Amino acid sequence: MTQGARHTPGRRTVLGAAVLGSAALALPTAAATAAQATERGHGSSGAELPVPTIVGHRGSSGYRPEHTLGSYQLALDLGAHVIEQDLVPTKDGHLICRHENDITATTDVSDHPEFAGRRTTKVVDGTSITGWFTEDFTLAEIKTLRAKERIPAVRQRNTLYDGHWEIPTFEEVLRWADAEGRRRGRPVWLYVETKHPTYFRGIGLALEDRLAKLLRRYGRDRKESPLLLQSFEPSSMQKMAKLVGTRRVVLLDAAATRPWDFRVANDPRTVADLVTPTGLKWIASFAQGIGPTLDLIIPRDATGKLGTPTTLVRDAHAKHLILHPYTMRNENAFLPADFRRGTDPNAYGDAFGAFQVWFEQGIDGIFTDNPDTGLLAREDFLAR
């Protein structure tokens, strides 16, 4: 999910009407009770998505190396309502689950002398990167690698699992989700991001058709399917809208940034333009939700403390868009200064306090590296 490198009270009664593909629902008032934010079924599949929704960011990446079946399984076992996958292609066109096509930090590729010659420098979305890239490997070669913790200095305990899991294909994740759904008697929701779609289209490895084919094969191509699509490039979601009925979310980075597809198309709009009522209306013409960075909802000041909430939640709901902001993490380094505890940036801060602030804004869900923390915070919020 995360793109960057490198109080308007009230809460939603149900997942937004646009997501349901039906007529607009009235928004709750500030006096809405916790009982109004309960679970409700969505679609003929019987899938349910509670509000606020807890999304397992790259699985349970606070506890296991990201985008591994181990990370996904733990997120599901902890109770995450939805589990996220980021998709990039291999040289032979298979979609695999990695946050980036640069796999230097998330696999043991550097330990494989047979791949030493694959190390190269590329420009991806305007940024020069030196490393190993998925599009230079066949799936068979990718399967010889093992996943490892991306930020070992922060999450030292996660390094225990380095080398334990291979890199999954998205098709393997779909099979896993179907099997777990049958075992548990309920659908397993997935949240699927197309990564760098313009870049990959430019090198002949377009993501959208490949993804749509898999969604149709596994019956997740309909409006009521237990799956959400997402991208930082709006044009990717516009393309997906023409291929499948699966619901779509536009991800939004910092206000001053421009989506890469906008840069390529010489579209002058920035994220700041997209979060205006006009911009949100445009998004609502082809998507059912937005995934803004948390700072677009409550900006931080120069000291890292939370400032005055924006009107984004209210404005998005007025356009019948859901909001699933990103990303809540337990460590001090990632929390607003208001909720840091002690001086160790890698120690846990007051994540529960931070979750409450975000829930109070009326968001429909949130991405978190620590699904168990998010679920307990949600329980506390609904019990008020």
N, C-alpha and C positions, 0 to 999 in steps of 0.2 A: 503493500500500500504506500508507505511513506515516500513521497516524491522528492523532497529536499534531501541533498546529500548530507547528503553526503556526509440588570436582571429584568428579562421579560418573562414573568412566571407563567405557570400553566404547563400542562403536559398533554400529550396526545392520547385520545381514547383508544384508537386502533391504528394500525399501520395505514398510512395515508391512502386516501381514496384513489389517487392516481395510480398507486401500486396495485390496487385491486382492479384497476381498469374499469371502474364504475363511476357513477356520479359523485360529485364532491360531497364530502362529509363535513358537518359543522365542526369547527375547532372548539375545544373545551375552553372554558373561562378560567381565570386565575383561581376560582374556587373549586375547580375540579378535584374530586377526591381520588385517593389512591386506588379505590375499587374500580374507578373508570379506566384505569390503565392496565386492565387485566388482559389475559390472552384471548385471542379470537381466531377462528379458523379462516384460512384464505384459500379458496379455490377447491375444485372438485377432488384434488389429490388428498385432501384432508390435512395438508401441511399447516402447521401453526407457527406463527412468529410473534412472541411476546413483545410487549412494549413497556419500558425501553429494552431494546434488543442488545444482548451481549455478543459481540463478534470476536471470535478467536483470531487475533491478528497473526497471520502466517502460522496458524495453529495455536500452540501454547508456547510461543517463542521466548517467554520469560523463563521457561523451565527446560526446554529441549531445543536443539538446533532447528532453526526455522525451516518450514516447507519440507518436512520429512513425515512419513507415515506415523512415526513416533510422536511428533508434535501434534499432528492432526488427531490421533487417537486420544492423546491425553486431554486435548481441548474438549473433545466429545465426552470423555469420561468425567471431566470436571463439570460438565453441564453447559458448555457454550451453546448458544442458540444457533449460531451460524459459524462456519469455519472458512477462512479465506485461503485462496490459492492465487498466486501470481504466475502468469504463463509467458514463457519464452520458447522459441523453436530451436530444434537441432538442425544440423546441416541437411539431414534427410527429411525434414518437415514434420517431425513429431513434436507435440506440445509437452513441455516438461515444466515442473513446478520449481521455479527459482525467482527470487525477488528481482534479480538483474541477470542480464545475459553475461556479464562479467562474473565468473564463478571462482575467481581467485580467493576471495575471503570465505566462501561458503562451502568449498569442497577441498579435498586433498590433492587437487590437480598438480600443484607445484611439487608434490612428492613423486610424481610419475615421470621418470626420465624419458620415457617414450613420447611424452607430450611436450618436452622442453621446447621444441621448435615451433610449437603452436603459440607461444607467448608473443603478443604483438600489441601494437598501439592502434586504437581506433577512435574515431570521433562519433559519439553517440549523443544525439540530441544536443549538439553544439559543445559537448564536453570531451576533451581528450582523455582517454583511459588506456592504461597499459595493463594487460593481464591476459587471461584465457577466456574465450567467449563461446557460448553454447553453439552459435551458428557455424563454428569451425569444427564441430564434433558430430559424428553420427550418434544415433541413440545407443548402438552397441558400445561405442567408446565411452559415452556418458555413464553407462551402467557399470563400467569398471571403476568409477570414482565413488567416494563416500563423502557424506555430508559432514560438516563440522560447524562449530559455533562461530557466528559472524563477528561478535564483539566479545572476545574472551577476556579482555581486561575488565569489562563490566560484569560479565556473567561467567565467572570462573567455574562455578559448579556445573554449568552446561557442558564444559569441555570434557566431563566424564563420558559423555555420549559421542564424542568425536569418533567417526569411523563406524558407528553402529548401524547407520541406515544409508541406503543408496538414495539416489535422486529419483523421485517418482515421476512417472508420466501422468498427465491429467487423466488419461483413460484409466490408469490404475486407481486413481483417486475416485473416479466415478464408480468403478466396480466396488471399491472399499465402501463408499457411501451407501451404495445399494445394498450390500451385504449387511452393513451395520443397521440400515433402516429396517430390513427384514427381521433382524435379530431383536431389535428394540420395539418393533411394532409401530414405528413412526418415521417419517422421512427425515433424512439428514440434510440440512440446509447447507449450501455452499455459496461462497461469495467470490466471484472469479474476475480477475483483472487482466486486461490485455496490456502488456508492457511494451512501451516504445513502438506502437503499431505503425507509425509513419516510417520509422527507421527500417523496420523489418519488411514493410511493403516495398521499400526502395531497393532491397537486396533480394527480392523475389521470394520472400518467406512470409507473405501476408498472413496475419493471425486469424482474421474474422471468418473466412470460409472454412478453415480447418476447425475452428472452435464450433461454428454452427453445425458442422457435420457430426461432431461428437455429441453435441447437445441433442440433435435429432436421434442419433443412434441410441442414446440412453434415456430418451423420453423427458428431457429437461429443456425443451424448446418452446414451451407454452407459457402463457401468462400466469397460469396457476402453478407452474413448476416450482419446486423448493430450491430455487437458485436465483441469485442476483448477479448481474453483470456490472462491471465498473471499468472506468478508464480515466486517466488524466487528459486524454485527447477526446474532446467531444465528437469529432468526426468518426472515431471508432465506434461509439455508441450509436451514431446515426447509421452507420453501415450495418451494425448488428440488428438494428430495428427493422431493416429490410430483409433480414435473413431468418430471424426467429422471433417468437412472441415473448421470450423471456424478459423479465423486467430489468431496467437499466438505471445506472447511477453514474453521474458525472463527478469525478473527483476534482477537488479544488485546492491548489497550493496557495502560497502566500499571495496577498492582495496585489503586490506589484509585479508578479510573474505573469508570463503569457504561456498558454499551452503550446507545446512544440508544433502541433499541426497548424495552429494559428500563425506561428512564425514562418513556417514553410509556405503557407497560403497568403502571406502578407496581410493577415487580418490584424488590425491594430489593437483589438480589444485585449484587456488584461483581466485577471481574475476579479479585480475590483469592479470592472464593468459587468462581469457575469453575476455578481452577487447583488446587483441592483434589481429592483422590480422588473425592469425591462429585460435584463439578462436572465433572470430566473424564469420569466415567461418564455423566453426562447428555449431554455433548457427543457422546460415542461412540454415543449412541442414534440420532443422525441425521447424523453427520459422520465422516470418516475421519482427520482430522488437525487440528492447531492451528498457527496462525502467531503465536507470541508475540513481543512486543518482546524484544530481546536481554537487557534488564535483568531480565526475569522468570526468566531462566536463571542469570545472574550479576549481581546488583545492583551498582551503583556507590556508593561512599561519597561524603561531602560534597566531597571533592577531585576526584572523577571517576575514581578508581581502582577497579579491580575488587575485589569483596569475596568472600565465600564463596558458592559455587554453591548454588542451591536444589535441591530434589529433583524439580523439574518434569519433567526428561527421563525420569527413572526412573518417575515416577508416570504420565506420559502413555503411555509404552511399556507399562506394566502394563495399561493400558486399550486397548492395541493401536491407539494413535493415533500418527501420524507427527508430527514437529515440523520446521517450516520457519520458523525465526525471521527477523526483519528488524531493521535493514538495515545491512549492512557497506558502508562507504564509505572511500575511501583518505585523505581529508583529515583533518588533525589535529583540526579542529573537531568531527568526528563520532566520533573514536576514543576509547576509554578513555584516561585520562591516562597509564596505564602504557606506552602505545604511541605517544605523541606525540613528535615529533622537531623540535626548534627551537621558535621562538616564533611563526612565521607560521601562523595558523589555517587558511589555505588551502593550505599546502604538504602534500605527502604525508608521512604518518608511517609507522610500522612496521606496515602493514596485514597483512603476512604473519604476523607474530607474533600479531596479534589473531585472524586466521583459525584458527591452530593451537589457540588456547585454546578457541574455540567448537567446533571439530571434536572436540577431546578430550572434550567433554561427552557425545558420543554423539548429537548432532543428526543428523537425516536429510537436511538440506539447509539452504541459507541464501540469502536475498535479498541481492543486491549490485548497486551502481551500476556496478561495475567487474568484469564477468564474467571478463576475462582474468586479473586478479589472483586472483580466487577459484579459477579453474581451476588455476593454477600452485600456489597454496597447497594445494589438494586433492591435486594430484600429489605434493607434498612430504609431505603427511600420510600418504598411502597407501604411500609408499615407505619409511616408517620401519620 
